[in-house]
């Protein structure tokens, strides 16, 4: 796993794209502060750049670096959730502009997966995470189901967990609005 971590972090630091296992499904990732790398992900996925991407952080304490005002509700949700949860926050900051939604929001998940946490901690910045599929196609439940075109477009493909046939599924997504109003986007 150390070799994978070092190679993934080096690739991220060079503005490259990685394919990696997360606490949900396999993801395409890049440095969430690098506008050119984010643009490459949109291109690989054939995705409109008006549809924002989410980011992963290794610990909740880093949220204030990327969200102008973290609502108290978010801290409570992060503390009590027992499954992967992406929260869409208003007031995104210090991220690539093409990563932030038109309304100024960004989706962030605090990962619980050891590989992801170590990788993000070593990299020192948030990492983009988007499903490893072409937009409009089904998300792959494990590495063996990832389209070969996606794999070929990556600068580094993590070896860790490639043989794992466990069927992953995307995280739940909620959006926090004014007055801590919660909208469920995906359960």
Secondary structure, DSSP 8 states (H G I E B T S, - for coil): -HHHHHHHHHHHHTT--EEE--SSS-EEE-BTT-HHHHHHHHHHHT--TTS--EEEES-GGGHHHHBSS--HHHHHHHHH--S-EEEEESSB-SS-GGGS-TTS-EEEEE---HHHHHHHHHHTS-EEEEESS-TTS---SSGGGS-HHHHHT-SEE--TTTT--------EEEEE-GGG-EEEEE-
